[in-house]
């Protein structure tokens, strides 16, 4: 399918992708400075952070797929 005919994703999903990219590329800098790391839900903060972001990235890909499929199905 040519790029010009691809459906455009909603702005909310594009912002979600941008937020995911920023959070994945720039983990919390204060963790480097502050040595105190309290567990979050019983997990080390670093593990919780990357698990939560993995779920967010997977959900955003699924949301983009659903948005694109819905747009293609209407056309």
N, C-alpha and C positions, 0 to 999 in steps of 0.2 A: 504494500500500500504506500503510495507516495506520501512524503511528509506533509505536503500541503493539504491533503485530504484527511489527515488524522484529526479526530475530535480533540478539542482543547479541554484540558482538565479544569475543573472549577478552581477558583482562586484559593479557597480554603485548603484544598489538597496540595496545591503548589506551595503554600505557606507551610503546611505540615511537613512536606519534603525538605524545605529550607531549614525549618527548626530542627528536624532530625539530623540533617547534615551538620549543622552548627554544634548541636549537643554531642554528636559522635566525634567530631574533630577537635572540639575544645572541652574536654571533661572539666569538671569543677576545679578551678585553679586553687581555690581555698584549701582543697585537700592536700595540695603540695606544701602549703604553708602551715596549716594546722595539723598537728599530729594526733589529735583526739578524734577518733572515729567510732561513734556509737553504732551498734548494730541496728539495721532497719529490718523489721519483721524477722529478726533472728539471723539475718544474713550480713556478711561484711558489706559495708557501703559500696565498695567498688563492684562487687558481684551483683548487688541489687541494681546499681546504676546501669550496668551493661545488660542485665536481663530485662529491665524495664524498657530500655531503649530498643532492644531487639524486638520486643513485643510491639512497641510503637512503630518501628520500621515495617514490620510484617503487616500490621494493621493498615498502615498508609498505602502499602502496595496493593492490598486487597481492596481498599476503598477506591484507589485509582482504577483498578481493573473493573470494579463494579460501575464506577462512573463512566468509564469508556465503553463498557459493554451496553450500559443503558442508553448512552448517546448513540451508539451504532445501531442498536435495536430500534430506536425511534426514527432513524433516518431512512 
